[in-house]
Amino acid sequence: MAESLAIDGGTPIRTENWPPLIPGGAVYGEEEKQAAIEVIEARSPFRYYGIESLGKVDRFEAAYARYVGTRFALATHSGSTALSVALAALDVGPGTEVIMPAFMWIADVNAVVHLRAVPVLADIDETLNLDPRDIERCITPRTRVIIAVHMAGTAADMPAILEVVDRHGIPVLEDCSQAAGARIGGRPVGSMGTAGATSLQYNKNFTTGEGGMITTDDDEVFRRAVCFHDTGFERDLEGVSTGEDSAFETFGMGVRMDELRGAVGLVQLEKLPSILQGMQRHQVRLRETLGKTPGIQLRRIVDPEGDSGAYFSWIHDSAEAAAKFTAAIRAEGIPAGEPHGGIHQYRYMSNLLNKAPVTTAGCPWTCPFNAESPMEYRAGMLPRSDDLLDRARILPLPAQLTDEDVDDVIRAFRKVARAVL
């Protein structure tokens, strides 16, 4: 006789709380503490000079560039500002458009709009990331950059995306914030596009609390990014030519990373491989064990061996089945749900749908330079993406999960699937 579902009054599979998904934050320890103390004792928290400068941010940038496999890395004080600086360095501004997927982080939209450019929305595919097949529909003469967002731990199909955009000569900015350490064919995210940006905020795979990184192989993109992130100041950069007319090249922002975060970042970067290994181990087991469950298909991962492992993700046959399954499995103590609670989808971003202005003059929507980009946004404008997101579900997989926790997921998944699918 089948077990009664917890949602129907039966005994739930588990009652213990699910650990939060704070991959890097969960492994903070003595190493991070001592790294921060070293900077404090040197009385030199600013990266470019101090009483006893330790060069922690310089070392962090060099280490991250080696990890990703790019020539350059530039640290910023947040992932959001990393996006803004990278887009500015790629010449995004009034009169330009930036293509991005229907499922992305609000910071991707924010960065484009703050630069007075126009976001253009494209469909996602079964990776839950940008659909390469929809890019050409979105390209116009004003397209300046395409943002490939690696959402919920999994890389977008970069080989297929690059195959399309290379025909048009359009740069790709990889937003690696939720998938730091993920790879495709051995190539880390952040190394495949013209530039990459990642967040080091608390929920990310490795973290400095707040922080960001930009990666690129391009001399000019890097030089411009350095200027934009440092109030427009053009510093002498090893291996990169600089101008001699003025110390200030442009009007920039003061979004440099400080030495405290640089010191902690160095420690966290050393821990990243073991963090990923823990999450990947859980994900692989769940995909192998539950992947053939009738009524679901697994989220497509371009390179399963290179996934960050942060989530177990699947897609139901219908939105109704997804809703019914989710309610039942949550009652069993397994916190599966809509991708990121459903809020980081274009159709729930009221500021975008309503074209909320950044300035009292209505920019960027009323900017005369954008007159040829009469973009209109509305819920339902991308029905293929809406359908996928309505049917998709994800479960966070903190590295500190035990084998017994994963056993609970398997038992609950099978119990609910037998009853409702």
C-alpha positions in Angstrom: 0.0 0.0 0.0 1.4 3.4 -1.0 2.4 5.8 1.8 0.0 8.7 2.4 1.4 12.0 1.3 2.2 14.5 4.0 0.0 17.0 2.2 -2.9 14.6 2.7 -2.2 14.0 6.4 0.6 11.4 6.2 3.9 11.5 7.9 6.5 13.7 6.2 9.8 12.3 5.0 11.7 14.9 7.0 11.1 17.7 9.5 14.7 19.0 9.9 15.4 22.4 8.4 17.2 22.5 5.0 20.5 24.2 5.2 20.7 27.6 3.4 22.5 27.8 0.1 25.5 30.0 1.1 28.3 27.9 -0.4 31.2 30.2 0.4 29.7 31.7 3.5 29.2 28.3 5.1 32.9 27.5 5.1 34.1 30.8 6.6 36.6 30.0 9.3 40.0 30.8 10.9 41.6 31.3 7.5 39.3 34.2 6.6 39.6 35.7 10.0 43.4 35.7 10.0 43.5 37.1 6.4 41.3 40.1 7.6 43.3 40.6 10.7 46.5 40.8 8.7 45.1 43.8 6.7 43.8 45.5 9.8 47.1 45.2 11.5 48.8 46.6 8.5 46.4 49.6 8.7 46.1 49.6 5.0 42.5 48.7 3.8 42.7 50.7 0.6 44.0 48.8 -2.4 46.3 51.3 -4.0 48.3 52.7 -1.1 48.6 52.6 2.7 50.9 52.5 5.7 52.0 49.0 4.9 50.3 48.0 1.7 49.9 44.2 1.3 48.6 44.1 -2.3 45.8 41.6 -1.4 43.5 42.8 -4.2 46.3 42.6 -6.7 47.0 39.1 -5.7 43.3 38.2 -5.7 42.9 39.5 -9.2 46.0 37.6 -10.4 44.8 34.4 -8.7 41.3 34.7 -10.2 42.6 35.4 -13.7 44.7 32.2 -13.4 41.7 30.2 -12.2 39.5 31.4 -15.0 42.2 31.4 -17.6 42.0 35.0 -18.8 44.8 37.5 -19.1 43.1 40.0 -16.8 40.8 40.2 -13.8 39.5 43.3 -12.1 37.9 43.4 -8.7 35.0 45.7 -7.8 33.0 46.2 -4.7 29.9 44.4 -5.9 28.7 42.1 -8.7 26.2 44.8 -9.8 29.0 47.3 -10.3 31.1 44.6 -12.1 28.2 44.4 -14.6 28.0 48.2 -15.0 31.7 48.6 -15.4 32.0 45.8 -17.9 29.1 47.1 -20.0 30.5 50.6 -20.0 33.9 49.2 -21.1 32.1 47.4 -23.9 30.7 50.8 -25.0 27.1 50.4 -23.9 25.2 53.7 -23.6 22.4 55.8 -25.1 21.4 54.6 -28.6 22.5 51.0 -27.9 20.6 47.8 -27.1 21.6 44.9 -24.9 20.1 41.4 -25.4 19.5 39.3 -22.3 17.4 36.3 -21.4 13.9 36.3 -20.0 15.2 34.6 -16.8 18.0 36.7 -15.3 18.9 38.7 -12.2 17.5 42.2 -11.9 21.1 43.5 -11.7 21.4 42.7 -15.4 18.5 45.0 -16.3 19.6 47.6 -13.8 23.1 47.9 -15.3 21.8 48.4 -18.8 19.2 50.9 -17.8 21.6 52.9 -15.6 23.8 53.3 -18.7 20.8 54.7 -20.6 20.7 51.8 -22.9 17.7 49.6 -23.8 17.3 45.9 -22.6 16.0 43.5 -25.3 14.5 40.3 -24.1 15.2 36.9 -25.6 13.8 33.4 -24.9 15.4 30.8 -22.8 15.7 27.1 -23.6 15.9 23.9 -21.5 19.1 25.0 -19.9 16.9 27.8 -18.4 19.4 30.2 -19.9 19.6 32.2 -23.1 18.4 30.3 -26.2 20.9 30.6 -29.0 18.1 30.0 -31.5 16.4 33.3 -30.5 19.4 35.6 -30.6 19.2 36.6 -34.3 15.5 37.6 -33.9 16.6 40.2 -31.4 19.6 41.6 -33.2 19.3 45.1 -34.6 21.8 47.7 -35.9 21.8 49.1 -32.3 22.8 45.8 -30.6 26.0 46.4 -28.7 26.3 43.5 -26.3 24.6 40.2 -25.5 24.5 39.1 -21.9 24.7 35.4 -21.4 23.5 34.8 -17.8 24.6 31.5 -16.2 21.5 31.2 -13.9 21.1 28.9 -10.9 24.5 27.3 -11.1 24.4 26.1 -14.7 26.3 27.6 -17.7 24.4 28.8 -20.8 25.1 27.0 -24.0 28.2 29.2 -24.8 29.4 27.2 -27.8 26.1 27.6 -29.6 25.7 31.2 -28.5 29.2 32.1 -29.7 28.5 30.4 -33.0 25.6 32.8 -33.6 27.1 36.0 -32.3 30.5 35.5 -34.0 28.7 35.8 -37.4 27.5 39.3 -36.3 30.7 40.5 -34.5 28.8 41.2 -31.3 30.6 40.8 -27.9 29.2 38.6 -25.2 29.3 39.5 -21.6 29.0 36.4 -19.4 27.2 37.0 -16.1 28.8 34.2 -14.0 27.5 35.4 -10.6 25.5 32.3 -9.9 27.8 29.8 -11.5 31.4 30.7 -10.5 33.6 27.6 -11.2 31.3 26.0 -13.7 32.9 24.9 -17.0 32.1 23.8 -20.5 34.7 21.4 -22.0 37.2 22.5 -19.4 36.8 26.2 -20.1 35.5 28.1 -17.0 32.6 30.5 -17.3 34.0 34.0 -17.6 36.6 33.0 -20.2 34.5 32.2 -23.2 32.9 35.6 -24.0 34.6 38.9 -24.6 34.2 39.6 -20.9 32.8 38.0 -17.8 31.4 39.5 -14.6 30.7 37.7 -11.4 29.3 38.5 -7.9 31.0 37.6 -4.7 27.9 38.4 -2.6 27.1 36.2 0.4 24.9 33.6 -1.5 27.5 32.9 -4.2 29.8 29.9 -4.7 32.6 31.9 -3.1 32.1 35.1 -1.3 33.6 38.3 0.2 30.2 39.3 1.6 29.9 41.9 -1.2 32.3 42.1 -4.2 32.6 41.5 -7.9 35.1 40.4 -10.6 35.5 41.3 -14.3 37.5 39.0 -16.5 38.7 39.5 -20.1 41.5 38.9 -22.5 41.0 42.2 -24.3 43.5 45.0 -23.6 41.2 47.8 -24.4 38.2 46.4 -22.5 40.4 45.9 -19.4 41.9 49.4 -19.7 38.5 51.0 -20.0 37.2 48.9 -17.1 40.0 50.0 -14.9 39.2 53.7 -15.7 35.5 53.3 -15.2 35.9 51.5 -11.8 38.4 54.0 -10.5 36.6 57.4 -10.9 37.9 57.7 -14.5 41.5 57.5 -13.4 43.9 55.8 -15.8 46.5 54.0 -13.8 49.7 52.5 -15.1 48.9 48.9 -15.9 51.5 46.3 -16.6 51.3 45.1 -20.2 48.6 47.6 -21.1 49.4 50.9 -22.9 48.1 54.1 -21.2 47.6 57.6 -22.4 49.8 60.5 -21.3 47.6 63.5 -21.8 45.7 63.4 -18.5 45.4 61.3 -15.4 41.7 61.1 -16.0 40.4 59.5 -19.2 36.7 59.4 -18.5 33.9 60.0 -15.9 34.0 56.8 -13.8 32.7 55.4 -10.6 34.5 54.7 -7.3 33.8 51.0 -7.1 37.2 49.6 -6.2 37.5 46.5 -4.0 39.1 47.1 -0.6 42.0 45.0 0.8 39.8 43.4 3.5 37.7 41.8 0.8 40.7 41.0 -1.3 42.3 39.1 1.5 39.2 37.1 2.3 38.6 36.5 -1.5 42.1 34.9 -1.8 41.2 32.4 0.9 37.7 31.7 -0.5 39.1 31.1 -4.0 41.3 28.4 -2.6 38.3 26.8 -1.1 36.1 27.0 -4.2 37.1 23.6 -5.7 36.1 21.7 -2.6 32.9 23.7 -2.3 32.0 22.8 -5.9 33.0 19.2 -5.4 30.5 18.9 -2.5 27.6 20.3 -4.4 28.4 18.4 -7.6 28.5 15.1 -5.7 24.9 15.6 -4.5 23.7 16.8 -7.9 25.2 13.8 -9.8 23.6 11.3 -7.4 20.2 12.9 -7.8 20.4 13.2 -11.5 21.5 9.6 -11.9 18.8 8.3 -9.4 15.8 10.4 -10.4 16.5 11.4 -14.0 14.2 8.7 -15.5 11.2 9.6 -13.3 8.1 9.5 -15.6 6.6 12.9 -16.1 9.8 15.0 -15.7 12.9 15.8 -17.7 16.1 17.0 -16.2 17.3 20.5 -16.9 19.7 20.4 -19.8 23.3 20.8 -18.8 25.7 21.4 -21.7 28.6 19.8 -19.7 27.3 17.9 -16.7 30.8 17.2 -15.4 31.5 21.0 -15.4 28.3 22.1 -13.7 28.7 23.9 -10.4 26.2 21.5 -8.8 24.4 24.2 -6.8 20.9 23.0 -7.8 19.0 19.9 -8.8 16.7 21.1 -11.5 13.9 19.5 -13.5 11.0 20.3 -15.8 7.5 18.9 -15.6 5.2 18.0 -18.5 2.7 20.8 -17.5 2.5 23.8 -15.2 -0.4 22.1 -13.3 1.7 19.0 -12.7 4.6 21.2 -11.5 2.4 23.1 -9.0 0.8 19.9 -7.6 4.2 18.1 -7.3 5.8 21.1 -5.6 3.1 21.5 -3.0 3.3 17.8 -2.2 7.1 17.5 -2.0 7.4 20.7 0.1 5.0 19.1 2.6 7.4 16.2 2.8 10.1 18.7 4.0 12.0 19.2 0.7 12.1 22.9 -0.2 11.8 22.6 -4.0 10.3 25.5 -5.8 10.0 27.8 -8.8 13.4 29.0 -10.2 14.5 31.6 -7.6 11.0 31.9 -6.2 9.7 33.1 -9.6 10.8 36.7 -9.0 13.8 37.0 -11.3 11.8 36.6 -14.5 11.0 39.5 -16.8 7.2 39.2 -16.3 7.5 39.9 -12.6 9.8 42.9 -12.9 7.3 45.8 -12.7 10.0 48.4 -13.1 10.8 46.9 -16.5 7.2 46.3 -17.6 6.3 49.8 -16.6 9.5 51.3 -18.1 10.2 53.1 -14.8 12.4 56.0 -15.6 15.9 56.4 -14.0 15.7 60.2 -14.2 12.9 62.7 -13.8 13.3 63.4 -17.6 12.2 59.8 -18.2 15.6 58.3 -19.3 16.4 55.9 -20.8 13.0 55.4 -22.4 12.5 59.0 -23.5 16.1 59.6 -24.4 16.2 60.9 -28.0 19.1 58.6 -28.8 16.8 55.6 -28.0 14.0 56.8 -30.3 14.7 54.0 -32.7 14.3 51.4 -29.9 10.6 51.6 -29.2 10.7 48.6 -26.9 7.5 47.5 -25.3 7.5 45.0 -22.4 4.5 43.0 -21.2 3.9 39.8 -19.2 3.3 37.0 -21.7 5.5 38.5 -24.5 7.7 35.4 -24.4 5.3 32.5 -24.1 7.9 29.8 -24.7 10.0 31.1 -21.8 6.9 31.5 -19.6 5.9 27.9 -20.3 9.3 26.6 -19.4 9.6 28.6 -16.2 6.1 27.5 -15.2 7.1 23.9 -15.6 10.6 24.1 -14.1 11.5 23.5 -10.5 14.8 23.7 -8.6 16.2 22.4 -5.3 19.2 24.1 -3.7 22.1 21.7 -2.9 24.3 23.2 -0.2 27.7 21.5 0.0 27.1 20.7 3.7 24.2 18.3 2.9 24.8 14.8 4.1 24.2 11.6 2.3 21.2 11.1 4.6 19.8 14.5 3.4 20.1 13.3 -0.2 18.4 10.0 0.8 15.4 12.1 2.0 15.2 13.9 -1.3 15.2 10.6 -3.2 12.5 9.0 -0.9 10.3 12.1 -1.0 10.7 12.6 -4.8 9.7 8.9 -5.5 6.9 9.0 -2.9 5.3 12.1 -4.5 6.0 11.1 -8.1 4.1 7.8 -7.6 1.1 9.6 -6.2 0.8 12.7 -8.4 2.6 12.2 -11.7 
